[in-house]
């Protein structure tokens, strides 16, 4: 995977994980059992202790802060580690120049290439990093 693209995905996933953990702590939001459960949970909009503003939309959540923001969707089973070209591009735009991606077609081409290489997989409308198996010691079979 292209190193800059890998950095974009890693940054996106780390920000989603950090912000969702904050949302859990400060707003009492539970991990949803599914994207449908999220869509029907009644959460609207609020502000976190650091001034970040969160707003629920459909099966996702937008969290905006002065240092950048992140918009993510929940997976079919409530996962927060999914991404797509649009969300990665939005994250790059929110990153105040840290990630220099501006072309959705290029981001999609990089996703397609990573999927062909087996580095990511698509489930539903989102892409996920493929989990690497446990390290095996030669001769331990």
C-alpha positions, 0 to 999 in steps of 0.5 A, a space after each residue: 500500500 502506498 505509504 501516504 495512503 496507509 498514513 491517511 487510513 491509519 490517521 482516520 482510524 485512530 481519530 475515529 477510535 479516539 473520538 468515539 471513546 470520548 463520545 462514550 465517556 462524555 456523552 454516555 454513548 454505547 457501541 451500537 449492535 448494528 448500524 440500524 441500532 445507531 440510526 435509531 438511538 435518538 442521539 442528536 447533537 452535542 458538545 464534548 469537553 474539548 469543544 468538539 461538536 458531534 452530530 449524528 447522521 443516518 448510520 454515522 457521526 460527524 465530530 468537528 473540532 478546531 484541530 480537525 474533524 472526522 465523519 464515520 459510519 458504523 458497519 453492519 455490526 456496529 464496527 467503527 473501523 470502516 472507511 470509504 473514499 469520501 470519508 477518507 477524503 473528508 478526513 484529509 480535508 479536515 487534517 489541516 494539510 497533514 494529509 495531502 489527498 484532494 482527488 476522490 478518484 485517486 483515493 478510490 483508485 488507491 482503495 481498489 489497488 489495496 483491495 486487489 493486493 488483499 490489504 483491505 476488504 469491502 463489506 457492505 458499503 465500507 472498506 476494512 483493513 484485512 486482519 493479519 494472522 498471528 506471527 508463526 515461528 518456523 517449524 512450530 507446526 
